[in-house]
Protein backbone atom coordinates (compact mmCIF):
# COMPACT_ATOMS: atom_id res chain seq x y z
CA UNK A 1 0.00 0.00 0.00
CA UNK A 2 1.34 3.41 -1.00
CA UNK A 3 1.50 5.47 2.21
CA UNK A 4 2.52 8.66 0.41
CA UNK A 5 -0.91 9.31 -1.09
CA UNK A 6 -2.96 12.29 0.09
CA UNK A 7 -5.28 11.47 2.97
CA UNK A 8 -8.45 11.63 0.86
CA UNK A 9 -6.96 9.17 -1.63
CA UNK A 10 -6.11 6.89 1.31
CA UNK A 11 -9.75 7.09 2.41
CA UNK A 12 -11.01 6.20 -1.06
CA UNK A 13 -8.58 3.32 -1.57
CA UNK A 14 -9.52 2.01 1.89
CA UNK A 15 -13.18 2.01 0.82
CA UNK A 16 -12.15 -0.31 -2.02
CA UNK A 17 -9.72 -2.34 0.12
CA UNK A 18 -12.20 -3.32 2.82
CA UNK A 19 -12.80 -7.07 2.39
CA UNK A 20 -10.82 -7.17 -0.88
CA UNK A 21 -7.31 -8.19 -1.90
CA UNK A 22 -4.95 -5.21 -2.24
CA UNK A 23 -4.26 -5.72 -5.96
CA UNK A 24 -7.97 -5.91 -6.78
CA UNK A 25 -8.66 -2.79 -4.69
CA UNK A 26 -5.86 -0.85 -6.42
CA UNK A 27 -7.22 -1.76 -9.87
CA UNK A 28 -10.77 -0.86 -8.86
CA UNK A 29 -9.61 2.50 -7.46
CA UNK A 30 -7.61 3.25 -10.63
CA UNK A 31 -10.63 2.36 -12.79
CA UNK A 32 -12.87 4.55 -10.64
CA UNK A 33 -10.71 7.68 -10.94
CA UNK A 34 -10.13 6.95 -14.64
CA UNK A 35 -13.84 6.61 -15.37
CA UNK A 36 -15.09 9.81 -13.76
CA UNK A 37 -14.14 13.41 -14.48
CA UNK A 38 -13.46 14.33 -10.85
CA UNK A 39 -14.33 13.47 -7.25
CA UNK A 40 -17.49 15.56 -7.34
CA UNK A 41 -18.82 13.44 -10.22
CA UNK A 42 -18.14 10.32 -8.14
CA UNK A 43 -19.90 11.94 -5.16
CA UNK A 44 -23.09 12.55 -7.15
CA UNK A 45 -23.11 9.26 -9.07
CA UNK A 46 -25.55 6.61 -7.84
CA UNK A 47 -24.32 3.73 -5.72
CA UNK A 48 -25.54 1.29 -8.39
CA UNK A 49 -23.51 3.02 -11.12
CA UNK A 50 -20.40 3.15 -8.92
CA UNK A 51 -20.86 -0.53 -8.06
CA UNK A 52 -20.80 -1.37 -11.78
CA UNK A 53 -17.37 0.28 -12.09
CA UNK A 54 -16.19 -1.55 -8.95
CA UNK A 55 -17.67 -4.88 -10.07
CA UNK A 56 -14.53 -6.94 -9.41
CA UNK A 57 -14.54 -6.12 -5.69
CA UNK A 58 -16.08 -8.78 -3.41
CA UNK A 59 -18.81 -6.35 -2.28
CA UNK A 60 -19.01 -3.55 -4.87
CA UNK A 61 -22.19 -2.04 -3.42
CA UNK A 62 -20.63 -1.69 0.04
CA UNK A 63 -17.51 -0.10 -1.45
CA UNK A 64 -19.60 2.25 -3.60
CA UNK A 65 -21.72 3.32 -0.63
CA UNK A 66 -18.60 3.89 1.49
CA UNK A 67 -17.03 5.98 -1.29
CA UNK A 68 -20.12 8.14 -1.72
CA UNK A 69 -20.51 8.66 2.03
CA UNK A 70 -16.85 9.55 2.44
CA UNK A 71 -16.91 12.05 -0.41
CA UNK A 72 -20.18 13.54 0.79
CA UNK A 73 -18.83 13.85 4.33
CA UNK A 74 -15.62 15.54 3.17
CA UNK A 75 -17.53 17.90 0.89
CA UNK A 76 -20.04 18.83 3.59
CA UNK A 77 -17.30 19.50 6.14
CA UNK A 78 -14.81 21.42 3.97
CA UNK A 79 -16.62 22.31 0.69
CA UNK A 80 -13.49 20.94 -0.98
CA UNK A 81 -12.02 17.52 -1.54
CA UNK A 82 -9.09 17.49 0.86
CA UNK A 83 -8.40 16.03 4.27
CA UNK A 84 -4.82 17.21 4.66
CA UNK A 85 -5.89 19.29 7.66
CA UNK A 86 -6.30 16.01 9.55
CA UNK A 87 -2.47 15.69 9.61
CA UNK A 88 -1.86 19.06 11.23
CA UNK A 89 -2.24 18.00 14.84
CA UNK A 90 -2.03 14.73 16.70
CA UNK A 91 -2.99 11.24 15.59
CA UNK A 92 -6.02 11.50 17.88
CA UNK A 93 -7.11 14.68 16.07
CA UNK A 94 -6.73 12.99 12.68
CA UNK A 95 -8.78 10.01 13.80
CA UNK A 96 -11.45 12.35 15.18
CA UNK A 97 -11.63 14.14 11.80
CA UNK A 98 -12.04 10.81 10.00
CA UNK A 99 -14.63 9.52 12.47
CA UNK A 100 -16.53 12.77 11.97
CA UNK A 101 -17.19 11.83 8.35
CA UNK A 102 -20.67 10.34 8.63
CA UNK A 103 -20.90 6.79 7.35
CA UNK A 104 -17.18 6.08 6.96
CA UNK A 105 -16.57 2.48 8.12
CA UNK A 106 -14.20 1.80 11.04
CA UNK A 107 -11.88 -0.15 8.70
CA UNK A 108 -11.38 2.99 6.60
CA UNK A 109 -10.57 5.10 9.68
CA UNK A 110 -8.12 2.46 10.92
CA UNK A 111 -6.46 2.06 7.51
CA UNK A 112 -5.98 5.80 7.02
CA UNK A 113 -4.72 6.24 10.59
CA UNK A 114 -2.16 3.47 9.95
CA UNK A 115 -1.06 4.71 6.52
CA UNK A 116 -1.47 8.46 6.04
CA UNK A 117 -1.35 9.43 9.72
CA UNK A 118 1.42 7.03 10.76
CA UNK A 119 -0.44 5.51 13.70
CA UNK A 120 0.01 1.99 15.00
CA UNK A 121 -3.44 0.67 14.26
CA UNK A 122 -4.29 -2.65 12.66
CA UNK A 123 -7.18 -2.25 10.19
CA UNK A 124 -9.57 -5.17 10.58
CA UNK A 125 -12.19 -6.06 7.99
CA UNK A 126 -14.56 -9.06 8.02
CA UNK A 127 -11.95 -11.34 6.43
CA UNK A 128 -9.25 -10.49 8.97
CA UNK A 129 -11.66 -10.89 11.87
CA UNK A 130 -12.88 -14.24 10.53
CA UNK A 131 -9.30 -15.50 10.10
CA UNK A 132 -8.35 -14.42 13.63
CA UNK A 133 -11.46 -16.05 15.09
CA UNK A 134 -11.13 -19.30 13.14
CA UNK A 135 -7.49 -19.60 14.24
CA UNK A 136 -8.61 -19.19 17.85
CA UNK A 137 -6.73 -15.92 18.30
CA UNK A 138 -9.77 -13.85 19.24
CA UNK A 139 -13.02 -14.55 21.03
CA UNK A 140 -16.48 -14.63 19.46
CA UNK A 141 -17.24 -11.39 21.32
CA UNK A 142 -14.23 -9.69 19.73
CA UNK A 143 -15.24 -11.05 16.34
CA UNK A 144 -18.82 -9.78 16.77
CA UNK A 145 -17.70 -6.33 17.99
CA UNK A 146 -14.99 -5.94 15.36
CA UNK A 147 -12.60 -4.78 18.07
CA UNK A 148 -9.52 -6.69 19.12
CA UNK A 149 -7.88 -5.00 22.11
CA UNK A 150 -4.12 -5.40 22.16
CA UNK A 151 -3.67 -6.53 18.57
CA UNK A 152 -1.19 -3.67 18.11
CA UNK A 153 1.10 -5.38 20.64
CA UNK A 154 0.94 -8.59 18.61
CA UNK A 155 1.66 -7.16 15.16
CA UNK A 156 4.51 -4.69 14.64
CA UNK A 157 3.57 -1.31 13.17
CA UNK A 158 5.22 -2.13 9.82
CA UNK A 159 3.27 -5.39 9.51
CA UNK A 160 -0.11 -3.81 10.32
CA UNK A 161 -0.70 -2.30 6.89
CA UNK A 162 0.52 -5.48 5.20
CA UNK A 163 -1.81 -7.53 7.40
CA UNK A 164 -4.75 -5.37 6.33
CA UNK A 165 -3.84 -5.72 2.66
N, C-alpha and C positions, 0 to 999 in steps of 0.2 A: 504494500500500500504506500502510495506517494504521500509523505507527511508534509511536503512543502506546498501543497495546494492551499488556496485561500480557504478560510473557514467555511464559507457558504458552499464551496465545491465539496468540501469534506462532508458537510451535512447531506448534500444531494447524493454523493457516492455511497454514503452510509445507508440512505434510504434504499438504494439498489442492493447493497451488500447484505442487508438483514436476511438471513435464511438462504443465502445464495453463495456459491463459490466465488472467490475473488475475481477470477478471470472472466466469468460470466457477468458479474456486476460491472466490471470495467468496460466490457463491450456494450452492455446495455446503456451505461451512462454516456459513452461516446456516441452511440446511436441517437440517444435522446437529444444531446446538445447539437448534434449534426442535423437533426430533423427539423428542429424549431428555430425560428429567427432569433429569439432571445429568451431570457428567463421569464419575462412577463407573459410571453405567448404560452410557455409551459404552464404558468400559474393559472391562466384562464382556459386552458384546454380541459375537456372533460376527463374524468378518471378512466372511463372506458377507452377513449382515444389514446391516452398515455399508456394504458395497459397493453394496447395493441403494439406499440413501439417497444415495450419492455417484455414482449411475449416469451422470451427465452428464460426469464427469471422464474424461479419456482412458484412465486405468488405475485404475478404482475399487478394485480389489482391492489394488493396491500402496498406494494412499492409505489404505485401511481398515487394512491391516496396520501401516503406519507410525503411524497414529493410536493404534491399540491398544498398540503397543510403547512409544510415547512416554508415554501415560497410565500404563501399567503401570510403566515405569521411574521416573516421577515419584512415583507412589504408593509403590513399594517403597523409594525413597530418602528420602522425607519424610513418608510416611503422611498426606499432604495433597495438594491439587492447586494448588501454587504453585511457581514458580521464581524469584520475586523476589530470593531470596538470591544468585542468580547475578550480579546487578548490583552487589553490595556491594563488590566488590574490582576488580581489573583486568579488562580485556577477556580476557586469557589465562585468568584464573580462570573467567570466564563460559563461555568456550569449553570449558574442561575439564569444567565441570559438565554442559554439554549433551552432550559426547562421552561422558560417563559414563552417559548414559541408553542402556542396551543396545538396539540395533536402530534407533536414530534415524539416518536417512540423512545423509550429509555435506551434501547440499543444504539440509536443514532446519537443521543447525548453522550453515552459512554464512549462510543467510537471517536467522536470528535474531541472529547476531552483527552483521550489517549493519543490521538494523532496530532491535531492542530494545536491543542493547548498543552501538550507535553505532560499530562497527568499520568499517574500509575493506576489506571482503571482497566479492567478486563471486560470488554464488550461481550455480552452474552445474548445470543439469539436462541430461538427454540431448538435448533440443532445442537448447539453447544450445551444447553441445559439438559437435553435428552441424553447426550453422550456422557455427561458427568453423572447423571442419575443412573443410567444403565450400568456404568462402571462401578457404581456404589460409592462414588466420591462425594455425593451430596444427598441430602434427605429428600423425601417426597415433598415436604413443606417448602424446602428451598427451591425445588423444581417448580412447584405451583406458584410461588411468589416471584420467581425470576430473580431472586436476590441470593447471592452466595457470599455471606460475610467471610472475610479473610482470604478470598481467592487471590488477592494481590500479593499475599505473603507466599503463596504457593508458586505462582508464575512470575518470573522476573519481568520488569517493565518492558524490556526489549521483546520478550516473547508474547506479551499480551496482545499486540496488534496482529502478530502472525497467528496466534490462536484464534482470534476473531475472524481472520480471513480464511 
